[in-house]
Amino acid sequence: MSGLGNITKKEIRELMTPATFVPIILVAAIFATMGNSIQGIQDQATEPPTIGIINEDTSSFGIIASDILHTRAKSVFNSTSLSELQEGLQTVKDRNGVAIIIIPENFTGRIIQEQQGTFQVYWIMKGAGIMDTISSGAVEGLIAYINTNISRELITQNSTVNASFVLSPTIRQETTYFKDREFVGISPNTISSMLSSQSLLIPIVIMMIIIMAGGIVITSMALEKENKTLETLLTLPVKRTSIVSGKIIAAAVIGLILAVIYMIGMQFYFSGFQFSVGVNLETYGIVLTSMDFIWIGLSLFLALIAGLALCMLLGTFAKNYKSAQTLTFPITMLAMIPMFITMFADFDTLPMALKIFTFAIPFSHPMLAPRALLFHDYTLVIGGLIYVAAFAIITISIVVWIFKTDRLLVGTTKFKWLAPLVRRRR
């Protein structure tokens, strides 16, 4: 029993190191920050949608629709004239609203004649993430609720009404304004689905590159320490900058090869789930050019270099292969967090704290670049390139400095006797 206790204490002492707990604490703090920010988005999304209403129909069904909209939504603009549409759009936009709904003057008349009444909906789309479309989904739910109430009223008034008509007495004519573009006949949910399907593969591939290549670097550092080959390497007449650069470049090459293989497999996987919504965004100028792919490739390369430099910095704290396994966890989290953020929310609509946090993660930028380039937002892309390049240079400089200080050798008493030899050979 005493032997079991001694072994347990020994293992606990080896695992209870700052290298084990600091990354976990940082990740916990990151998740806490994200949780608070996302909770704020959810609270905002559960509030009644902010809309504008132009009701030109003072008859029965127009009044039913108008009353439901006023009761279940927050109306910041009300009018009875279509000529005030532009004023209404600006008011709704200034009040952070989601749409302006027009009930035309022939709305009731068409329904009485068993012709579908038409809602004209002008959407003001702020972002293309899943969370960004909650408000527009709420408005669509309101229109569906109006549709149900009109159906009930029709059945009450006339039990012989046409069954196919009574199930769908209204239709929508939609126009969406998003990032200074006008999309006629397209809803925000359709645009969001199209953009998500186009940009889903890139964040997954980037995440896998960082995880695989980062794991290679950290594990390599740990194994070299454990196998006592690092001491020999550091005594060779080779510049420490060359050692660090060589390790990063080698891991980057392997990571890119693995990424290509993974991306080919993922393309076949997603091809089985492709669907068409009858919309070609290229007709609206939303397409990536050859130059855009060069920007994305440059962003990916710099993010990979920055990530590998960060992994090498963490690898200097790994004592052996066992401890290296815990150090890969924060890198995995830093790669996964921006992937989920870009899926659930648009960068432009994030709270400021979460926006700064997302920008600070170097892995975020190649994930943000495709959508930004689709709408010609070069400021975010170029700013991200500058930041990631600076992050990579600073991190590599710190790693080189650590290598030059012989911390890797004299960090424990076991190899202190090598320090004079290293200095003489240098």
C-alpha positions in Angstrom: 0.0 0.0 0.0 2.9 2.3 0.8 4.4 1.6 -2.6 1.2 2.6 -4.3 1.0 5.8 -2.3 4.6 6.7 -3.1 4.1 6.2 -6.8 0.9 8.2 -6.7 2.7 11.1 -5.0 5.5 10.9 -7.4 3.2 11.1 -10.4 1.2 14.0 -8.9 4.5 15.9 -8.2 5.6 15.5 -11.8 2.2 16.6 -13.2 1.6 19.5 -10.8 3.7 22.0 -12.7 2.9 25.5 -13.9 3.1 24.1 -17.5 0.2 21.9 -16.7 -2.1 24.4 -14.9 -1.3 27.8 -16.5 -2.7 26.8 -20.0 -5.8 25.3 -18.5 -6.4 28.4 -16.4 -5.9 30.6 -19.5 -8.3 28.5 -21.5 -10.9 28.7 -18.7 -10.6 32.5 -18.6 -11.0 32.5 -22.4 -14.2 30.4 -22.2 -15.5 32.6 -19.4 -15.0 35.7 -21.6 -16.6 34.1 -24.6 -19.5 32.9 -22.5 -20.3 36.3 -21.2 -20.1 37.9 -24.6 -22.2 35.2 -26.3 -24.8 35.4 -23.4 -25.1 39.1 -24.2 -25.8 38.3 -27.9 -28.4 35.7 -26.9 -30.1 38.1 -24.5 -30.3 40.7 -27.3 -31.6 38.0 -29.7 -34.4 37.0 -27.4 -35.8 40.5 -27.3 -38.7 41.4 -29.6 -37.3 42.3 -33.0 -37.0 46.0 -33.9 -38.9 46.8 -37.1 -40.7 49.5 -39.1 -44.3 49.2 -40.4 -45.9 50.9 -43.4 -49.5 49.9 -43.4 -51.5 51.2 -46.4 -54.4 48.8 -45.8 -57.0 49.9 -43.2 -59.3 47.0 -43.9 -59.8 43.9 -41.8 -56.8 41.7 -42.7 -54.4 44.7 -42.9 -55.5 45.6 -39.3 -55.0 42.0 -38.1 -51.4 42.0 -39.5 -50.6 45.5 -38.2 -51.9 44.7 -34.7 -49.8 41.5 -34.4 -46.7 43.3 -35.6 -47.2 46.1 -33.1 -47.9 43.7 -30.3 -45.1 41.2 -30.8 -42.4 43.4 -32.2 -40.8 46.7 -31.3 -41.9 49.2 -33.9 -39.7 52.3 -34.3 -41.3 53.6 -37.5 -44.9 53.7 -38.4 -46.4 55.2 -41.6 -49.4 54.8 -43.9 -47.5 55.9 -47.1 -45.1 54.0 -49.2 -43.4 57.3 -50.2 -41.8 57.4 -46.7 -39.9 54.1 -47.3 -36.4 55.6 -47.4 -37.0 57.5 -44.3 -38.3 54.4 -42.6 -35.3 52.3 -43.7 -32.9 54.9 -42.3 -34.8 55.1 -39.0 -34.8 51.3 -38.6 -31.1 51.1 -39.5 -30.3 53.9 -37.0 -32.2 52.1 -34.3 -30.4 48.8 -35.0 -33.6 47.3 -36.4 -33.9 44.2 -38.7 -36.6 45.0 -41.2 -39.3 47.3 -42.5 -42.6 45.6 -43.4 -45.1 47.0 -45.9 -48.7 46.0 -46.0 -50.0 47.3 -49.4 -53.4 48.8 -49.8 -54.8 45.9 -51.8 -53.7 43.4 -49.1 -57.3 42.6 -47.8 -58.9 42.9 -51.2 -56.6 40.2 -52.7 -57.2 37.8 -49.9 -61.0 38.2 -50.1 -60.7 37.3 -53.8 -58.7 34.3 -52.8 -55.5 35.7 -54.1 -52.4 35.7 -51.9 -51.8 39.0 -50.0 -48.3 40.3 -50.4 -46.0 41.5 -47.6 -43.1 43.6 -48.9 -40.2 43.1 -46.5 -37.0 45.1 -46.7 -34.4 43.4 -44.6 -31.4 45.2 -43.0 -28.8 42.5 -42.5 -26.0 43.2 -40.1 -24.0 39.9 -40.2 -24.0 36.5 -41.8 -23.4 34.4 -38.7 -25.9 32.0 -37.2 -26.5 34.3 -34.3 -27.0 37.3 -36.6 -30.0 35.8 -38.3 -32.0 35.1 -35.1 -33.7 38.5 -35.4 -34.7 38.0 -39.0 -35.9 34.5 -38.1 -38.1 36.1 -35.4 -39.7 38.4 -38.0 -40.3 35.5 -40.3 -42.0 33.8 -37.4 -44.2 36.8 -36.9 -45.3 36.8 -40.5 -46.0 33.0 -40.2 -48.2 33.8 -37.1 -50.1 36.5 -39.1 -50.6 33.9 -41.9 -52.1 31.5 -39.3 -54.4 34.1 -37.9 -55.6 35.2 -41.3 -56.3 31.5 -42.2 -58.3 31.1 -39.0 -60.3 34.2 -39.8 -61.0 33.0 -43.4 -62.3 29.6 -42.2 -64.5 31.4 -39.6 -66.0 33.7 -42.3 -66.3 31.1 -45.0 -66.2 27.4 -44.4 -66.1 26.6 -48.1 -62.9 28.6 -48.8 -60.3 27.0 -51.1 -58.2 24.7 -48.9 -54.9 25.2 -50.7 -55.4 29.0 -50.5 -56.4 29.1 -46.9 -53.2 27.2 -45.9 -51.0 30.0 -47.4 -53.0 33.2 -47.8 -49.9 35.5 -47.9 -46.5 35.6 -49.6 -43.4 37.7 -49.1 -41.5 39.9 -51.6 -38.1 40.4 -50.1 -35.2 42.7 -50.5 -32.1 42.5 -48.3 -29.5 45.2 -47.7 -26.2 43.8 -46.6 -22.8 45.5 -46.6 -23.9 48.2 -49.1 -25.4 45.7 -51.5 -29.0 45.2 -52.4 -30.2 41.6 -52.8 -33.6 41.5 -54.5 -35.8 38.5 -53.8 -33.4 37.0 -51.2 -33.8 36.7 -47.4 -31.0 37.1 -44.8 -31.2 33.3 -44.0 -30.6 32.5 -47.6 -27.5 34.8 -47.8 -26.2 33.4 -44.5 -26.6 29.8 -45.7 -24.8 30.5 -49.0 -21.9 32.3 -47.3 -21.6 29.6 -44.6 -21.5 26.8 -47.2 -18.7 28.6 -49.1 -16.6 29.4 -46.1 -17.1 26.4 -43.8 -14.2 24.3 -45.2 -11.5 26.9 -44.7 -11.8 27.3 -40.9 -11.9 23.5 -40.5 -8.7 23.0 -42.6 -6.9 25.8 -40.7 -7.8 24.4 -37.4 -6.5 20.9 -38.4 -3.3 22.5 -39.7 -2.6 24.3 -36.5 -3.5 21.2 -34.3 -1.4 18.7 -36.4 1.6 20.9 -37.0 1.6 22.4 -33.5 1.5 18.9 -32.0 4.5 17.9 -34.1 6.5 20.8 -32.8 5.7 20.4 -29.2 6.1 16.6 -29.3 9.4 17.0 -31.1 10.8 19.3 -28.5 9.7 17.0 -25.7 11.2 13.9 -27.3 14.5 15.7 -28.0 14.7 16.5 -24.3 13.7 13.1 -23.2 16.1 11.3 -25.6 18.9 13.7 -24.7 19.4 14.8 -28.3 18.7 18.5 -27.7 21.8 18.9 -25.6 23.9 17.6 -28.5 22.1 19.8 -31.0 22.7 22.9 -28.9 26.5 22.2 -28.6 26.9 22.2 -32.4 28.3 25.3 -34.1 24.9 26.2 -35.5 23.2 29.5 -34.9 20.2 29.2 -32.6 18.2 31.2 -35.1 18.8 28.5 -37.7 17.7 25.8 -35.2 14.5 27.6 -34.4 13.8 28.5 -38.1 14.6 25.0 -39.3 12.2 23.4 -36.8 9.4 25.8 -37.7 9.9 25.4 -41.5 10.0 21.6 -41.2 6.8 21.5 -39.2 5.1 24.0 -41.6 5.9 21.9 -44.6 4.5 18.7 -42.9 1.5 20.6 -41.7 0.7 21.9 -45.2 1.1 18.5 -46.7 -1.3 17.0 -44.1 -3.7 19.9 -44.7 -3.8 19.3 -48.5 -4.6 15.6 -47.8 -7.2 16.5 -45.3 -8.8 19.2 -47.5 -9.2 16.7 -50.4 -11.0 14.3 -48.1 -13.2 17.1 -46.6 -14.2 18.3 -50.1 -15.5 14.8 -51.0 -17.2 14.7 -47.6 -19.0 18.1 -48.0 -19.9 17.4 -51.6 -22.4 14.8 -50.3 -24.2 17.5 -48.3 -24.3 20.2 -50.9 -27.6 21.8 -51.6 -28.9 24.5 -53.9 -31.0 27.4 -52.8 -31.5 28.8 -56.3 -29.2 31.8 -55.7 -26.0 32.6 -57.4 -24.1 35.2 -55.4 -21.7 35.8 -58.2 -24.4 37.8 -59.9 -24.0 40.3 -57.0 -20.2 40.5 -57.3 -19.7 38.2 -54.3 -16.9 36.0 -55.6 -13.3 35.4 -54.7 -10.8 36.4 -57.3 -7.3 35.0 -57.9 -5.8 37.9 -56.0 -8.1 37.1 -53.1 -6.8 33.6 -52.9 -3.3 34.9 -52.8 -4.3 37.1 -49.8 -5.9 34.1 -48.1 -2.8 32.0 -48.8 -0.5 34.6 -47.3 -2.8 35.0 -44.3 -2.7 31.2 -43.8 1.1 31.0 -44.1 1.7 33.8 -41.6 -0.8 32.3 -39.2 0.8 28.9 -39.5 4.3 30.4 -38.8 2.9 32.3 -35.8 1.2 29.2 -34.5 4.3 27.1 -34.8 6.4 29.7 -33.1 3.9 29.7 -30.2 4.0 25.9 -30.1 7.8 26.0 -30.0 7.6 28.5 -27.1 5.3 26.1 -25.3 7.6 23.2 -26.2 10.5 24.8 -24.3 8.5 24.1 -21.1 7.9 20.4 -21.9 10.1 18.2 -19.8 9.2 15.0 -21.5 6.6 13.4 -23.9 4.0 13.1 -21.1 4.1 16.8 -20.3 4.0 17.7 -24.0 0.5 16.2 -24.2 -1.0 18.8 -21.9 0.7 21.6 -23.7 -1.1 20.8 -27.0 -4.4 21.5 -25.3 -4.3 25.3 -25.3 -3.2 25.4 -29.0 -6.1 23.1 -29.8 -8.5 25.5 -28.0 -7.0 28.6 -29.6 -7.5 27.0 -33.0 -11.1 25.9 -32.3 -12.4 29.1 -30.7 -12.1 31.3 -33.7 -13.6 28.6 -35.9 -16.8 28.5 -33.8 -16.9 32.3 -33.5 -16.7 32.7 -37.3 -19.5 30.1 -37.7 -21.9 31.6 -35.2 -21.3 35.4 -35.6 -20.0 37.9 -38.1 -16.9 39.7 -37.0 -18.6 43.1 -37.6 -21.4 42.3 -35.2 -19.4 40.9 -32.3 -19.3 42.8 -29.0 -16.1 44.9 -28.8 -14.5 42.7 -26.1 -15.1 39.6 -28.1 -14.0 41.4 -31.3 -10.6 42.4 -29.7 -10.2 38.9 -28.3 -10.9 37.3 -31.7 -8.5 39.7 -33.5 -5.8 38.9 -31.0 -5.8 35.2 -31.8 -3.5 34.8 -34.9 -5.4 31.8 -36.1 -8.5 33.9 -36.6 -7.3 35.9 -39.5 -7.2 33.3 -42.3 -10.7 32.3 -41.1 -12.0 35.9 -41.3 -10.2 36.7 -44.6 -12.5 34.8 -47.1 -15.7 36.5 -46.0 -14.0 39.9 -45.7 -12.6 39.6 -49.2 -16.0 38.6 -50.6 -17.1 42.1 -49.6 -13.8 43.8 -50.4 -13.0 44.6 -46.8 -9.2 44.8 -47.3 -8.7 46.8 -44.2 -9.4 43.9 -41.9 -7.3 41.5 -44.1 -4.2 43.8 -44.3 -4.5 44.7 -40.7 -4.6 41.1 -39.8 -1.5 40.3 -41.9 0.5 43.0 -40.2 -0.6 41.9 -36.7 0.1 38.2 -37.4 3.5 39.0 -38.9 4.4 41.1 -35.9 3.1 38.3 -33.5 5.2 35.7 -35.4 8.4 37.9 -35.3 8.0 38.6 -31.6 7.3 35.0 -30.7 10.2 33.7 -32.7 12.5 36.3 -31.1 11.5 35.1 -27.7 12.1 31.5 -28.6 15.6 32.3 -30.0 16.3 34.3 -26.9 15.4 31.2 -24.8 17.6 29.0 -26.8 20.5 31.5 -26.4 20.1 31.7 -22.7 20.7 27.9 -22.3 17.5 27.6 -20.3 16.8 24.4 -22.1 20.0 22.9 -20.7 20.4 24.5 -17.3 16.7 24.7 -16.4 17.3 21.7 -14.3 20.3 20.8 -12.2 20.9 17.6 -14.2 22.5 19.4 -17.1 24.2 22.4 -15.4 27.5 20.8 -16.1 26.9 21.3 -19.8 26.7 25.1 -19.6 30.4 25.9 -19.6 30.9 23.4 -22.5 28.1 25.1 -24.5 29.6 28.5 -24.0 33.0 27.4 -25.1 31.6 25.7 -28.2 29.6 28.8 -29.1 
